[in-house]
């Protein structure tokens, strides 16, 4: 069995890892994969009622605060969706939650590194090889092995460190919560 090698593997496709994929896209010689077990992107489906608004304005998209000229900015999405002028005229610079989810789906469609229906079954540090080894179950049920120099866990807001990673030195472990 051949093993696919990446520089970075991100587990979970929420806005943080999607932003990572967007910013990594186009960086020469950087091999990135984002795996999510869900069959498609669904962002906070339980709070998509009515015209619920984001709590932050459109500048807090996936890329703008790092690179305002990035091709996957919220403004680029609005332009492509022919919604730039209506968004501006609305004079409300906080997108609706539905609009933001649509933006995320658009960004996903532009990023071949993002793979849905891929469940990361295990992650282990291979000290001899100096990399992580991940067992990933693809949509057909086949298990493939991938390796990565770095792994980013975007698994939600509650801190969780899998037991396989609990023994890593603190400098190798970072959690956004």
C-alpha beads as a LAMMPS data file, in Angstrom:
LAMMPS data file: protein, C-alpha beads

177 atoms
176 bonds

1 atom types
1 bond types

-500.0 500.0 xlo xhi
-500.0 500.0 ylo yhi
-500.0 500.0 zlo zhi

Masses

1 110.0

Atoms # bond

1 1 1 0.000 0.000 0.000
2 1 1 1.330 3.443 -0.871
3 1 1 1.205 6.203 1.662
4 1 1 0.228 9.751 0.752
5 1 1 2.496 12.359 2.308
6 1 1 1.410 15.839 3.333
7 1 1 3.125 18.691 5.089
8 1 1 -0.057 19.465 7.036
9 1 1 -3.221 17.456 7.627
10 1 1 -6.164 19.271 9.181
11 1 1 -8.867 17.169 10.828
12 1 1 -12.320 18.754 10.670
13 1 1 -13.581 21.400 8.270
14 1 1 -14.878 24.268 10.325
15 1 1 -13.992 27.868 9.553
16 1 1 -10.544 27.648 11.181
17 1 1 -9.303 24.698 9.115
18 1 1 -11.087 25.984 6.031
19 1 1 -9.235 29.288 6.503
20 1 1 -5.996 27.337 6.860
21 1 1 -6.723 25.505 3.588
22 1 1 -7.622 28.751 1.835
23 1 1 -4.463 30.526 2.972
24 1 1 -2.316 27.486 2.116
25 1 1 -3.843 27.206 -1.355
26 1 1 -1.320 28.414 -3.869
27 1 1 1.660 28.282 -1.511
28 1 1 4.355 26.576 -3.542
29 1 1 5.511 23.166 -2.327
30 1 1 3.048 23.042 0.592
31 1 1 0.998 19.860 0.580
32 1 1 -2.157 20.250 2.677
33 1 1 -5.197 18.020 3.185
34 1 1 -8.330 18.748 5.200
35 1 1 -10.413 15.709 6.143
36 1 1 -13.954 15.850 7.503
37 1 1 -16.177 12.848 8.206
38 1 1 -19.374 14.679 7.233
39 1 1 -20.530 14.159 3.646
40 1 1 -20.707 17.942 3.050
41 1 1 -20.179 21.230 4.797
42 1 1 -22.934 22.163 7.229
43 1 1 -22.062 25.063 9.480
44 1 1 -24.074 25.304 12.715
45 1 1 -27.224 23.812 11.173
46 1 1 -29.207 24.251 14.401
47 1 1 -28.973 28.038 14.277
48 1 1 -29.938 28.774 10.684
49 1 1 -33.295 30.302 11.542
50 1 1 -34.729 33.357 9.824
51 1 1 -32.298 36.160 9.236
52 1 1 -29.933 35.326 12.096
53 1 1 -26.815 37.451 11.724
54 1 1 -23.161 36.707 12.349
55 1 1 -21.756 38.411 15.421
56 1 1 -18.773 39.704 13.442
57 1 1 -18.619 41.710 10.246
58 1 1 -17.582 40.391 6.852
59 1 1 -13.899 41.252 7.377
60 1 1 -13.649 38.271 9.724
61 1 1 -13.955 35.859 6.812
62 1 1 -11.516 33.031 6.058
63 1 1 -8.685 35.146 4.659
64 1 1 -9.147 38.930 4.694
65 1 1 -7.411 39.742 7.982
66 1 1 -4.310 37.917 6.703
67 1 1 -4.553 38.783 3.007
68 1 1 -7.180 41.355 1.988
69 1 1 -6.559 40.610 -1.705
70 1 1 -7.076 36.835 -1.436
71 1 1 -9.260 35.224 -4.110
72 1 1 -11.391 33.498 -1.436
73 1 1 -12.426 36.590 0.499
74 1 1 -16.054 37.239 1.382
75 1 1 -16.033 40.197 -1.029
76 1 1 -14.805 37.917 -3.849
77 1 1 -17.656 35.519 -3.019
78 1 1 -20.183 38.367 -3.137
79 1 1 -18.813 39.519 -6.488
80 1 1 -18.989 36.006 -7.970
81 1 1 -22.509 35.488 -6.602
82 1 1 -23.548 38.856 -8.079
83 1 1 -24.429 40.067 -4.587
84 1 1 -21.752 42.683 -3.929
85 1 1 -23.916 45.720 -4.618
86 1 1 -27.014 44.405 -2.763
87 1 1 -24.815 43.566 0.251
88 1 1 -23.333 47.066 0.236
89 1 1 -26.681 48.830 -0.199
90 1 1 -28.163 46.882 2.714
91 1 1 -25.821 48.929 4.974
92 1 1 -25.513 45.991 7.333
93 1 1 -21.983 44.646 7.237
94 1 1 -22.710 41.567 9.309
95 1 1 -23.659 38.726 6.934
96 1 1 -26.567 36.487 7.788
97 1 1 -25.616 33.043 9.055
98 1 1 -27.081 31.502 5.886
99 1 1 -25.045 33.870 3.726
100 1 1 -21.894 32.971 5.639
101 1 1 -22.554 29.238 5.257
102 1 1 -23.065 29.788 1.530
103 1 1 -19.728 31.620 1.459
104 1 1 -18.050 28.683 3.227
105 1 1 -19.569 26.233 0.722
106 1 1 -18.304 28.396 -2.146
107 1 1 -14.804 28.429 -0.652
108 1 1 -14.892 24.622 -0.225
109 1 1 -15.808 24.258 -3.900
110 1 1 -12.624 26.170 -4.775
111 1 1 -10.298 24.059 -2.605
112 1 1 -9.297 20.578 -3.811
113 1 1 -7.415 20.019 -0.533
114 1 1 -10.729 19.755 1.368
115 1 1 -12.146 16.226 1.382
116 1 1 -15.532 15.419 2.883
117 1 1 -16.652 11.895 3.758
118 1 1 -13.155 11.100 5.051
119 1 1 -13.132 9.931 8.673
120 1 1 -9.792 10.131 10.466
121 1 1 -9.872 6.882 12.452
122 1 1 -6.503 7.280 14.164
123 1 1 -3.571 9.620 14.552
124 1 1 -0.222 8.470 15.907
125 1 1 3.213 10.021 16.163
126 1 1 5.907 7.919 14.447
127 1 1 9.053 9.003 16.282
128 1 1 11.345 6.985 14.035
129 1 1 10.015 8.666 10.889
130 1 1 9.500 12.067 12.550
131 1 1 5.924 12.416 11.310
132 1 1 2.336 11.665 12.135
133 1 1 0.608 8.639 10.623
134 1 1 -3.135 8.881 10.121
135 1 1 -5.563 6.134 9.192
136 1 1 -8.320 7.704 7.097
137 1 1 -11.497 5.923 6.028
138 1 1 -12.605 7.220 2.622
139 1 1 -16.224 7.465 1.397
140 1 1 -16.012 3.942 -0.077
141 1 1 -15.023 2.479 3.305
142 1 1 -11.408 1.849 2.356
143 1 1 -8.756 2.743 4.925
144 1 1 -5.778 4.677 3.633
145 1 1 -2.665 5.748 5.485
146 1 1 -1.384 9.269 5.200
147 1 1 1.579 10.932 6.843
148 1 1 2.107 14.535 7.806
149 1 1 4.722 16.658 9.474
150 1 1 1.988 18.551 11.314
151 1 1 -1.621 17.814 12.251
152 1 1 -4.220 20.461 13.070
153 1 1 -7.266 19.309 15.012
154 1 1 -10.304 21.472 14.275
155 1 1 -12.771 19.389 16.223
156 1 1 -14.877 22.034 17.917
157 1 1 -14.689 24.338 20.880
158 1 1 -14.261 21.814 23.686
159 1 1 -10.610 20.926 24.297
160 1 1 -10.002 17.308 23.404
161 1 1 -6.679 15.578 22.947
162 1 1 -6.904 11.984 21.695
163 1 1 -5.124 9.526 23.959
164 1 1 -2.735 8.672 21.112
165 1 1 -1.437 12.261 21.267
166 1 1 -1.531 12.781 25.038
167 1 1 2.142 11.885 25.455
168 1 1 3.430 14.481 23.002
169 1 1 5.624 17.283 24.339
170 1 1 3.751 20.530 24.998
171 1 1 5.530 22.317 22.133
172 1 1 3.980 19.823 19.663
173 1 1 0.424 20.341 20.959
174 1 1 -1.810 23.396 20.504
175 1 1 -5.542 23.740 20.986
176 1 1 -7.565 26.809 20.077
177 1 1 -9.723 26.571 23.223

Bonds

1 1 1 2
2 1 2 3
3 1 3 4
4 1 4 5
5 1 5 6
6 1 6 7
7 1 7 8
8 1 8 9
9 1 9 10
10 1 10 11
11 1 11 12
12 1 12 13
13 1 13 14
14 1 14 15
15 1 15 16
16 1 16 17
17 1 17 18
18 1 18 19
19 1 19 20
20 1 20 21
21 1 21 22
22 1 22 23
23 1 23 24
24 1 24 25
25 1 25 26
26 1 26 27
27 1 27 28
28 1 28 29
29 1 29 30
30 1 30 31
31 1 31 32
32 1 32 33
33 1 33 34
34 1 34 35
35 1 35 36
36 1 36 37
37 1 37 38
38 1 38 39
39 1 39 40
40 1 40 41
41 1 41 42
42 1 42 43
43 1 43 44
44 1 44 45
45 1 45 46
46 1 46 47
47 1 47 48
48 1 48 49
49 1 49 50
50 1 50 51
51 1 51 52
52 1 52 53
53 1 53 54
54 1 54 55
55 1 55 56
56 1 56 57
57 1 57 58
58 1 58 59
59 1 59 60
60 1 60 61
61 1 61 62
62 1 62 63
63 1 63 64
64 1 64 65
65 1 65 66
66 1 66 67
67 1 67 68
68 1 68 69
69 1 69 70
70 1 70 71
71 1 71 72
72 1 72 73
73 1 73 74
74 1 74 75
75 1 75 76
76 1 76 77
77 1 77 78
78 1 78 79
79 1 79 80
80 1 80 81
81 1 81 82
82 1 82 83
83 1 83 84
84 1 84 85
85 1 85 86
86 1 86 87
87 1 87 88
88 1 88 89
89 1 89 90
90 1 90 91
91 1 91 92
92 1 92 93
93 1 93 94
94 1 94 95
95 1 95 96
96 1 96 97
97 1 97 98
98 1 98 99
99 1 99 100
100 1 100 101
101 1 101 102
102 1 102 103
103 1 103 104
104 1 104 105
105 1 105 106
106 1 106 107
107 1 107 108
108 1 108 109
109 1 109 110
110 1 110 111
111 1 111 112
112 1 112 113
113 1 113 114
114 1 114 115
115 1 115 116
116 1 116 117
117 1 117 118
118 1 118 119
119 1 119 120
120 1 120 121
121 1 121 122
122 1 122 123
123 1 123 124
124 1 124 125
125 1 125 126
126 1 126 127
127 1 127 128
128 1 128 129
129 1 129 130
130 1 130 131
131 1 131 132
132 1 132 133
133 1 133 134
134 1 134 135
135 1 135 136
136 1 136 137
137 1 137 138
138 1 138 139
139 1 139 140
140 1 140 141
141 1 141 142
142 1 142 143
143 1 143 144
144 1 144 145
145 1 145 146
146 1 146 147
147 1 147 148
148 1 148 149
149 1 149 150
150 1 150 151
151 1 151 152
152 1 152 153
153 1 153 154
154 1 154 155
155 1 155 156
156 1 156 157
157 1 157 158
158 1 158 159
159 1 159 160
160 1 160 161
161 1 161 162
162 1 162 163
163 1 163 164
164 1 164 165
165 1 165 166
166 1 166 167
167 1 167 168
168 1 168 169
169 1 169 170
170 1 170 171
171 1 171 172
172 1 172 173
173 1 173 174
174 1 174 175
175 1 175 176
176 1 176 177
